[in-house]
Amino acid sequence: MKIQIPKDFFSPEFDRAVQTVADRLLNREWEEYLALVRRAEAHPANRPGADKSSVEQTLTNYRCHYRRAVRVP
């Protein structure tokens, strides 16, 4: 099955909208995102030597859950 894309789908207005979103993300919001990443990395729970045993328990629970999963026909 071949998907048909309307010829006017990629109109100049669409291209401008995509460019606007990309510009906003890459030039303004990207710095805000990086600042949030730096804050998360600096959080005391993420520092080397911090107790991260809950992560292992969460991963174990995740693996057990999907190990028991079955496909539904």
N, C-alpha and C positions, 0 to 999 in steps of 0.2 A: 504494500500500500504506500503510495507516494503522497507526501504531504504537499498541498498546494498553498503557496504563500501568495496573498494578493499582491499585485504589482505595485500598488500604492502603499504597501505596508511600510517600506523604508522611505518614507517621504522626508523632505527637508525638515519638517517640523519634528519628526521622530528623531532624526539625527541631531537636531539642536537640543532636544530634551535629553538624549543620551549624553551629549557633550556637557550639558549643564550639571547633570548628576555626577558624571565622572570628575568634572572640575571641582565640584563641591567636596566630593569624597577625598580626592587626592590632595587638594590644596588646603582645605580648611579642617575637615573632620578627621583627616589622617593624623594630624598632630594631637587632636583630642584623644583619639584612639591610642596612640603611642603613650600619651601621658597616663591613661588608664592602665595600660600594660605595665608601665614602670611602677605605678602605685601597687598593683597586684603583686609584682615581683618583690617589692620592698616590704610587703606585709610580713609580720613576724612568723606566721605559720608557714610561709614559703621559704624561709631562710634555711641554709644548710644546718643540719643538726636538729631541726624542728621535728616533733613527732608527726610522722605521716602514716602511722599504722592504719588509720581509717581508710586511706587510699587503697591499701592492699585488701582490706575487708570488702570494700565496695567493688573492686575488680573481681574478687572471688565470687561475690553474690551475682554479679553480672554474668560471669562465665557459667555458673551453675544454672541460672535462669534460662539461658539460651541453649545449654546442653540438654535440658529437659523439653525444649520446645519441639513441637511436631507440626508438619505442614497440614494445612486444612485444605481438603480437596475442593 
